[in-house]
Amino acid sequence: MEPIENKVDYLEPSVQSTPPLATDTTAMPSATTENIKYAGFWIRLVAYLLDGLVLAVPILVINFGLLFLSRGSFPYLNYLARGVDFLITYTYFVWMTFKYQATLGKMAVGLVVVSDKSSTLTSGQVLLREISKIISALVIYLGYIMAGFTKRKQALHDMIASTTVRYKKPDKKLSGVVIAAIVVSSLLVAIGVIGILAAVILNSLTSAKNKAKAAIDEPVKTALFSEITAAISFRNLEYNFKNFTLAPIDQDASCSGNPVVNISPDSNQLAIFMKSCADPQKYYCLDAISPWKYAIKEVDKNYAESGAYFCDSQQMVREKAAIEKDGNSAQIYPSTNQDIASDDTIKAFLISDIATAQNPINAGKSLEGVVNPIKIACSGNAFINLSPDKLRMAIFRRSCQNPTVYYCLDTNSQQPYDNDFRQVDKNFVDSGAYLCNHSNTDVKNTQDVNATGKNNLTNTFTSENGDFSISYPADWISKKTNLFDSWVEFYPIDRTNNQVLELLISEMTVPSGEKVSDVLNNLIEAHTKNGITNIETKDFIYNFDDGSTAVSKQIIDDVNLSEIPRKDWVIFVPVNQKIYSFAYIDKIDKFDDDKGLIVEILNSWKIKK
């Protein structure tokens, strides 16, 4: 394409022979500075708005056409429409500027685009100028605004392409229509700027208000977590939530008023609700299923006062439906389910049942009433047989695949349970047997108790994911607890009724979005309230095998939550997005006597980085 000659006459014939002034080396070769008038920001804005009106018609027609043809079913219609809009706009500006040195909007206000380099405007300059507008639009259109302040009223894209925008007839006065258009454009820009600033300010105020509300309710959430922690501790000692009472609420959370505590009819489930101090119609909830601070749910006042003992309303609906059907709770598995594909589900519930009885907190205590098995439709009720002293127990569940077979686990069963299930018949169940091996003779543990001394750590436990391992004496038992899946407990095989000695080892993954430090502080705070007297809290340095260390926390508490006062020594080790814990629990008068062995076990605790 050949360049088009500049069709604008800037000089009268009588002065065209006058040479250009030496002081303006950037002016057109055939022009003087006196008859050049550069176009500023506002007049160019008017031209641009007029061009927008011109382009609005074809763009709207094409977009509506695309919408009609696709019937709204084309998933990328929005992207296609934007592409078409850009193509139309870019083509219009390039073609009009190259062909006429002005778009229709510029023509209306008497402006033209002129080259700084020569008397003609080349296609390369036009293309470069239009592409450079993308750069001018960056950072709140500062590249465009430059046209109001630079010496020759050049925008950033003008400088890049070596062009200027001038009046075609410098001496011609602006018409009233153009002046009105400039005024209207100025008002539109002012309104737009004010609108943007108002939106930013409003968003900032809203954000600040929300943060203030969150800050007001933070003590409430902390108090709620403290209360549910106390409730879980109570259940672990008393086997259920019956007779649970709340601890006094901290002064910082007193604006919430008295918490609402809802306990299920069988006393096995509980939910605690605390009113928001920022919004009286909103309540925060934690229940026994998810007793962690990050699991706090928001509910309304009606739900809190409805008697619900689950924070999840859908869980509560399932619970009510199960109870209405046959009077049994749907705590874990709906009793309304009539079709179980295999006996794996029966075995899973049997494991859960026996784990409750094997909790070391129950050791030496009567097991009567400790386990409340859930009824499963195809299997019916579980059967429980207790020993005469009520310290041992066998639990039986009927097979759904073969009604003549019953699965059995007892308090002597060993983890993992997969190889320890016994299959018996109904006659054996009815015999009152409290062990699964067809005998009421106590079964000795298969570990070689006499092979080592007390402090010889010959056994090793390794977590399923291999993230930690720990050694313990041959005459100790290790098994998972029924408190949380990640907890493992260790205690002597021959622990007597009045002994408390045990270890609890766990690993907890901190949820995404939560800070490890915040969760760690919550865990530490739980050891300072509700019948727990904190004796000491200080740093603990954990040493990895590679010689590196992790700054951890250790706590020593006196605990008076049961008839046997005890002392706890708890260590929390944060590693990446996990928190590992080591808890030594013993009677107060035995704590120092057994601590030497515990320190030896602690030194064998290996955590993977």
C-alpha positions in Angstrom: 0.0 0.0 0.0 1.4 3.4 -1.0 1.4 6.2 1.6 -1.2 8.8 1.1 -0.1 12.4 0.7 -0.9 14.6 3.6 -4.1 16.4 2.5 -4.1 19.1 5.1 -3.0 22.6 4.1 -1.5 24.1 7.2 -0.2 27.3 5.5 -1.8 29.9 3.3 -0.2 30.0 -0.2 1.3 33.4 0.6 3.5 32.0 3.3 4.4 28.6 2.0 7.7 29.9 0.7 8.7 30.9 4.2 11.3 28.5 5.6 10.5 26.7 8.9 11.7 28.3 12.2 15.0 26.9 13.4 13.7 26.6 16.9 11.1 23.9 16.1 13.1 21.0 14.7 10.2 18.6 15.2 7.5 20.4 13.2 6.3 19.4 9.8 8.9 20.3 7.1 6.5 22.7 5.4 5.0 24.3 8.4 5.8 27.0 11.0 5.0 26.9 14.7 2.6 29.9 14.5 0.0 28.0 12.5 0.2 24.7 14.4 -2.3 24.0 17.2 -2.0 20.7 19.0 -5.1 19.0 20.4 -5.2 18.6 24.1 -6.7 15.9 26.3 -10.3 17.1 26.5 -10.9 17.7 22.8 -9.4 14.3 22.1 -11.6 12.7 24.7 -14.7 14.2 23.0 -13.5 12.7 19.7 -13.1 9.3 21.4 -16.5 9.4 22.9 -18.0 10.3 19.5 -16.1 7.3 18.0 -17.6 5.2 20.7 -21.1 6.2 19.7 -20.2 5.3 16.1 -18.9 1.9 17.0 -21.7 1.1 19.4 -24.1 0.4 16.6 -22.2 -2.3 14.6 -20.9 -3.9 17.9 -24.4 -4.2 19.4 -25.9 -5.6 16.2 -23.2 -8.2 15.8 -23.3 -9.2 19.5 -27.0 -9.6 19.5 -26.7 -11.6 16.2 -24.1 -14.0 17.9 -26.4 -14.4 20.9 -29.4 -15.1 18.7 -27.5 -17.6 16.5 -26.0 -19.5 19.5 -29.3 -19.3 21.6 -27.0 -18.7 24.5 -25.7 -22.3 24.4 -22.1 -21.6 23.1 -19.9 -21.8 26.3 -17.3 -19.3 25.0 -19.8 -16.8 23.6 -18.5 -14.0 25.9 -14.9 -14.5 24.7 -16.0 -14.6 21.1 -18.0 -11.3 21.5 -15.0 -9.6 23.1 -12.8 -10.7 20.2 -15.2 -9.4 17.7 -15.5 -6.1 19.5 -11.7 -5.7 19.5 -11.4 -6.6 15.8 -14.1 -4.1 14.8 -12.7 -1.3 17.0 -9.1 -1.9 15.9 -9.9 -2.1 12.2 -12.0 1.1 12.4 -9.2 3.2 14.0 -6.4 1.8 11.8 -8.3 2.2 8.5 -9.8 5.6 9.2 -6.5 7.1 10.5 -4.5 5.7 7.6 -7.1 6.7 4.9 -8.2 10.1 6.2 -5.7 10.9 9.1 -8.8 11.1 11.3 -11.6 9.0 12.6 -15.2 10.2 12.4 -15.0 11.5 15.9 -11.8 13.5 15.1 -13.3 14.8 11.9 -16.3 16.1 13.9 -14.1 18.2 16.1 -11.6 19.2 13.4 -8.6 17.1 14.4 -6.0 15.1 12.3 -3.2 12.7 13.1 0.2 13.9 11.6 3.6 12.3 11.3 6.6 13.8 13.1 9.0 12.2 10.7 7.7 13.2 7.3 4.9 14.9 5.4 3.1 11.6 5.1 1.6 9.2 7.7 2.8 5.7 7.0 0.9 2.5 7.5 3.6 1.3 10.0 3.1 4.4 12.1 -0.7 3.9 12.2 -0.4 0.2 13.2 2.2 1.0 15.8 0.2 3.9 17.2 -3.0 1.8 17.6 -1.1 -1.2 19.2 0.6 1.2 21.6 -2.7 2.3 22.9 -2.7 -0.9 24.9 0.4 0.4 26.8 -1.3 3.8 27.2 -4.3 2.2 28.9 -2.2 0.5 31.5 -2.2 2.0 35.0 -5.5 3.9 35.0 -5.0 5.3 31.4 -2.0 7.4 32.4 -0.7 7.1 28.8 -3.8 8.9 27.5 -3.8 11.5 30.3 -0.3 12.5 29.3 -1.8 14.3 26.3 -3.0 17.1 28.7 0.5 17.8 30.1 3.2 17.1 27.4 4.7 20.0 25.4 3.0 19.0 22.1 0.0 17.4 23.7 1.3 13.9 22.9 -0.1 10.8 24.5 2.2 7.9 25.2 1.2 6.1 22.0 1.8 9.3 20.0 5.4 9.4 21.3 6.0 5.7 20.5 4.7 6.1 16.9 6.2 9.6 16.4 2.9 11.3 15.7 0.9 14.3 17.0 -2.8 15.2 16.9 -3.4 18.7 15.6 -6.3 21.0 14.6 -6.9 20.8 10.9 -7.8 24.5 10.9 -6.1 26.2 13.8 -7.8 29.5 13.5 -11.3 28.1 13.4 -13.3 28.6 16.6 -15.0 25.6 18.2 -18.7 25.4 17.6 -21.3 25.4 20.4 -21.9 21.7 19.8 -18.3 20.8 20.3 -18.1 23.0 23.4 -21.2 21.3 24.8 -19.7 17.9 24.0 -16.5 18.9 25.9 -18.5 20.0 28.9 -20.5 16.7 28.9 -17.4 14.7 28.5 -15.8 16.4 31.4 -18.8 15.8 33.6 -18.9 12.1 32.6 -15.2 11.7 33.4 -15.7 13.5 36.7 -18.7 11.3 37.6 -16.6 8.2 36.6 -13.7 9.3 38.8 -16.0 10.1 41.7 -17.7 6.8 41.2 -14.5 4.8 41.3 -13.2 6.7 44.4 -16.6 6.1 46.1 -16.5 2.4 45.3 -12.9 2.1 46.6 -13.8 4.0 49.8 -17.0 2.0 50.3 -15.2 -1.3 49.8 -12.5 -0.2 52.3 -15.2 0.8 54.8 -17.0 -2.5 54.3 -13.8 -4.4 54.7 -12.9 -2.5 57.9 -16.4 -3.1 59.3 -16.2 -6.8 58.6 -12.8 -7.0 60.2 -14.1 -5.1 63.2 -17.0 -7.5 63.5 -14.6 -10.5 63.2 -12.4 -9.0 65.9 -15.4 -8.6 68.2 -16.4 -12.2 67.8 -12.9 -13.7 68.1 -13.1 -14.1 72.0 -16.5 -15.7 71.5 -15.0 -18.3 69.1 -12.1 -18.9 71.5 -14.5 -19.4 74.4 -16.6 -21.8 72.3 -13.6 -23.9 71.4 -12.6 -24.0 75.1 -16.1 -25.2 76.0 -16.3 -28.0 73.4 -12.8 -29.1 74.5 -14.0 -29.4 78.1 -17.1 -31.3 76.9 -15.0 -33.8 74.9 -12.7 -34.3 78.0 -15.8 -34.9 80.1 -17.2 -37.5 77.7 -13.9 -39.3 77.6 -14.0 -39.7 81.4 -17.7 -40.2 81.9 -18.4 -42.1 78.6 -21.1 -39.7 77.6 -22.3 -36.1 77.9 -24.9 -36.7 80.6 -24.6 -34.2 83.5 -22.1 -32.1 81.6 -22.0 -28.5 82.8 -20.3 -25.5 81.2 -17.2 -23.7 82.6 -17.5 -20.0 83.4 -17.2 -17.8 80.3 -14.3 -15.5 80.0 -15.0 -11.8 80.5 -13.9 -11.0 77.0 -16.8 -13.2 75.7 -19.4 -12.1 78.2 -21.2 -10.1 75.5 -22.3 -13.4 74.0 -24.4 -14.3 77.1 -24.9 -17.9 78.3 -24.1 -20.6 75.7 -26.8 -22.9 74.5 -26.0 -26.6 75.1 -28.0 -29.2 73.3 -27.5 -32.9 74.2 -29.0 -35.9 72.3 -31.5 -38.1 74.1 -28.9 -40.9 74.4 -26.3 -38.4 75.8 -23.8 -39.5 73.1 -24.0 -36.3 71.0 -23.7 -32.6 71.9 -23.6 -29.2 70.3 -22.7 -25.9 71.9 -23.9 -22.6 70.5 -22.7 -19.1 71.4 -24.3 -15.9 70.2 -22.3 -13.4 68.1 -21.6 -10.1 69.8 -21.6 -8.3 66.4 -24.9 -9.8 65.2 -27.4 -11.1 67.8 -29.2 -13.2 65.2 -26.1 -15.2 64.4 -24.7 -18.0 66.5 -21.5 -19.9 66.3 -21.6 -23.7 66.8 -19.2 -26.6 67.5 -20.3 -30.2 68.1 -18.8 -33.5 69.2 -18.2 -34.7 65.6 -16.0 -31.7 64.7 -14.7 -30.1 67.9 -12.0 -27.9 66.3 -11.9 -24.2 66.1 -11.5 -24.1 62.3 -14.7 -26.2 62.0 -16.9 -23.5 63.7 -20.2 -23.1 61.8 -22.5 -20.1 61.7 -26.2 -20.7 62.3 -29.2 -18.6 63.1 -30.9 -18.1 66.4 -33.9 -20.4 65.6 -31.6 -23.3 64.8 -29.6 -22.8 68.0 -32.8 -22.8 70.1 -34.3 -25.8 68.2 -32.6 -28.4 70.4 -30.2 -29.4 67.5 -27.2 -31.4 68.7 -25.4 -31.3 65.4 -24.1 -28.0 63.8 -24.9 -29.4 60.3 -28.6 -29.0 59.8 -28.6 -31.8 57.2 -27.1 -34.2 59.7 -29.8 -33.2 62.1 -32.5 -33.9 59.4 -31.0 -37.4 58.9 -30.9 -38.0 62.7 -34.6 -37.1 63.1 -35.6 -39.3 60.2 -33.7 -42.3 61.7 -35.3 -41.8 65.2 -38.8 -41.5 63.8 -38.3 -44.7 61.9 -37.1 -47.1 64.6 -36.0 -45.0 67.5 -32.3 -45.3 66.9 -29.8 -42.6 66.3 -28.2 -42.0 62.9 -25.0 -40.8 64.5 -22.6 -42.4 62.1 -24.5 -44.8 59.8 -28.2 -44.3 59.0 -30.2 -47.1 60.5 -32.7 -46.7 57.6 -30.2 -48.2 55.1 -31.6 -51.6 54.2 -28.9 -52.8 51.8 -25.3 -53.1 52.8 -23.1 -54.5 50.0 -20.8 -56.5 52.2 -20.0 -57.3 55.8 -17.1 -54.8 55.8 -19.5 -52.2 57.2 -20.5 -54.5 60.0 -16.8 -55.1 60.9 -16.1 -51.3 60.8 -18.8 -50.7 63.4 -17.7 -53.6 65.5 -14.1 -52.0 65.5 -15.6 -48.7 66.6 -17.6 -50.4 69.4 -14.7 -52.3 70.9 -12.3 -49.3 70.6 -14.6 -47.4 73.0 -14.3 -50.2 75.5 -10.5 -50.4 75.0 -9.9 -46.8 75.7 -7.2 -46.7 78.4 -9.2 -44.1 80.2 -11.7 -46.9 80.9 -9.1 -49.3 82.1 -9.9 -50.7 85.5 -13.4 -49.3 85.5 -16.7 -51.0 85.0 -17.5 -51.3 81.3 -21.2 -51.5 81.9 -23.0 -48.8 79.8 -19.7 -47.6 78.2 -20.6 -48.9 74.7 -23.9 -47.9 73.0 -23.8 -49.7 69.6 -25.7 -48.3 66.7 -28.4 -50.5 65.2 -27.8 -51.4 61.6 -31.0 -52.5 59.7 -29.7 -55.7 58.1 -27.8 -56.8 61.1 -30.0 -55.7 63.9 -28.8 -54.8 67.4 -25.3 -55.7 68.6 -24.9 -58.0 71.5 -22.7 -57.3 74.5 -21.4 -59.8 77.0 -19.6 -58.6 80.2 -17.4 -60.6 82.5 -18.6 -61.0 86.1 -16.3 -58.2 87.3 -17.5 -56.1 84.4 -13.9 -55.3 83.4 -13.9 -57.4 80.2 -16.3 -57.4 77.3 -17.1 -59.2 74.0 -19.3 -57.5 71.3 -21.1 -59.5 68.6 -22.7 -58.3 65.3 -24.7 -60.5 63.0 -23.5 -60.9 59.4 -25.7 -59.3 56.7 -24.6 -61.9 54.2 -25.1 -65.0 56.4 -27.6 -64.5 59.2 -26.2 -67.6 61.0 -22.8 -66.0 61.5 -21.8 -63.5 64.1 -18.6 -61.5 64.1 -16.9 -61.0 67.5 -14.2 -58.7 69.0 -13.4 -58.5 72.7 -11.3 -56.3 74.9 -8.3 -58.6 74.4 -8.4 -58.2 70.6 -5.3 -56.7 69.1 -4.8 -54.0 66.5 -4.9 -54.1 63.6 -8.2 -55.9 64.0 -8.5 -57.2 60.4 -6.9 -60.6 61.4 -8.5 -60.8 64.8 -12.2 -61.1 64.0 -13.8 -64.3 65.2 -16.9 -65.9 63.6 -19.2 -67.6 66.0 -22.8 -68.9 66.0 -25.8 -67.7 67.9 -25.5 -70.3 70.6 -22.0 -69.0 71.5 -23.4 -65.4 71.6 -26.2 -66.6 74.0 -23.7 -68.5 76.2 -22.6 -65.2 77.8 -19.0 -65.6 76.6 -17.0 -62.4 77.1 -14.1 -63.6 75.1 -14.2 -64.5 71.4 -12.0 -67.6 71.7 -14.6 -70.0 73.0 -13.2 -69.8 76.5 -13.6 -67.5 79.5 -9.9 -68.1 80.5 -7.9 -64.9 80.3 -5.7 -64.7 77.2 -2.1 -63.8 77.7 -0.7 -61.1 75.5 1.5 -62.7 72.8 4.3 -60.2 73.4 7.3 -61.7 75.3 6.8 -59.9 78.6 9.8 -61.5 80.3 12.3 -61.0 77.5 13.4 -57.5 78.5 13.6 -55.3 81.5 11.3 -52.3 82.1 13.4 -49.8 80.3 14.4 -52.0 77.3 12.5 -50.5 74.4 12.3 -53.5 72.1 9.0 -52.7 70.3 8.6 -50.0 67.7 5.5 -48.4 66.4 5.5 -46.7 62.9 2.6 -44.5 61.7 0.8 -45.7 58.6 2.2 -42.9 56.5 5.7 -43.4 57.9 5.9 -39.8 59.2 6.9 -40.8 62.7 8.0 -43.8 64.7 8.5 -44.5 68.4 9.9 -47.3 70.6 8.3 -48.7 73.7 8.8 -51.5 76.3 7.9 -55.1 75.4 5.4 -55.2 78.3 3.4 -52.3 76.9 0.4 -52.3 74.5 0.0 -49.9 71.5 -3.3 -49.3 69.9 -5.3 -46.5 68.2 -7.7 -44.6 70.4 -11.4 -44.0 69.6 -10.9 -40.3 70.3 -9.4 -39.3 66.9 -8.1 -41.4 64.1 -4.5 -40.0 64.3 -4.0 -40.8 68.0 -2.1 -43.8 69.3 -2.0 -44.8 72.9 0.7 -46.8 74.8 0.3 -48.3 78.3 1.6 -51.3 80.3 -0.1 -54.7 79.8 -0.4 -55.2 83.6 -1.7 -51.8 84.4 -3.8 -52.1 87.6 -7.1 -50.5 88.4 -5.6 -47.5 90.2 -2.9 -46.8 87.6 -3.2 -44.0 85.1 0.1 -44.3 83.3 -0.2 -43.9 79.5 1.3 -42.2 76.5 -0.7 -40.6 73.6 1.1 -39.9 70.3 -0.7 -38.0 67.5 -0.2 -36.1 64.3 -2.6 -33.5 63.1 -2.6 -31.9 59.6 -3.5 -28.2 59.8 -6.2 -27.3 57.3 -5.3 -25.3 54.3 -5.7 -21.6 55.0 -5.1 -22.0 58.7 -1.8 -20.9 60.3 0.1 -23.6 62.2 0.9 -21.0 64.9 -2.8 -20.2 65.4 -3.8 -23.9 65.8 -0.8 -24.5 68.1 -1.9 -21.6 70.3 -5.4 -23.0 70.4 -4.1 -26.4 71.6 -1.9 -24.7 74.2 -4.9 -22.6 75.4 -7.0 -25.7 75.8 -4.6 -26.8 78.5 -5.1 -23.8 80.7 -8.8 -23.9 81.5 -11.7 -26.1 82.6 -10.3 -28.0 85.6 -6.7 -27.9 84.3 -4.0 -26.0 86.3 -1.1 -25.0 84.1 2.2 -25.5 86.0 4.6 -24.6 83.3 4.6 -23.7 79.6 8.0 -23.3 77.9 9.9 -24.0 74.7 11.1 -27.5 73.8 13.8 -28.1 71.3 13.1 -31.2 69.1 16.2 -32.7 67.4 15.9 -34.3 64.0 18.2 -37.1 62.9 20.0 -34.7 60.4 21.1 -32.4 63.3 18.5 -29.7 62.6 16.0 -28.6 65.3 12.4 -27.5 65.6 11.4 -25.0 68.3 8.4 -26.6 70.0 6.2 -26.2 73.1 5.9 -28.2 76.2 3.2 -28.0 78.9 2.9 -29.5 82.3 -0.6 -29.5 83.9 -2.4 -30.7 87.0 -5.7 -32.2 85.9 -8.7 -32.5 88.2 -11.4 -33.8 85.8 -12.0 -37.2 87.5 -11.7 -38.9 90.9 -8.0 -39.6 90.3 -5.9 -36.4 90.1 -3.3 -36.7 87.4 -0.5 -34.8 85.8 0.1 -34.3 82.1 3.3 -33.5 80.2 2.5 -32.5 76.7 4.9 -31.6 73.9 3.8 -30.1 70.6 6.2 -30.2 67.6 5.2 -28.2 64.5 6.7 -29.6 61.3 5.6 -28.0 58.0 1.8 -28.1 57.9 1.5 -30.7 60.7 1.6 -30.7 64.5 2.9 -33.8 66.3 2.1 -34.3 70.0 3.6 -36.4 72.7 1.5 -36.6 75.9 2.6 -38.4 79.1 -0.3 -38.9 81.6 0.2 -40.3 85.1 -1.1 -40.0 88.7 0.5 -37.0 90.4 2.2 -39.2 93.0 3.7 -41.5 90.4 4.6 -38.8 87.8 8.2 -38.4 88.8 8.8 -42.1 89.4 7.8 -43.1 85.8 9.3 -40.0 84.1 12.7 -41.6 83.5 11.1 -44.3 81.3 9.0 -41.7 79.5 12.1 -39.6 78.7 13.7 -42.7 77.2 10.7 -43.3 75.1 10.6 -39.6 74.1 14.2 -39.8 72.9 13.2 -42.6 70.6 10.5 -40.5 69.0 11.6 -40.0 65.3 9.7 -37.4 63.2 10.2 -37.2 59.5 10.9 -33.7 58.1 
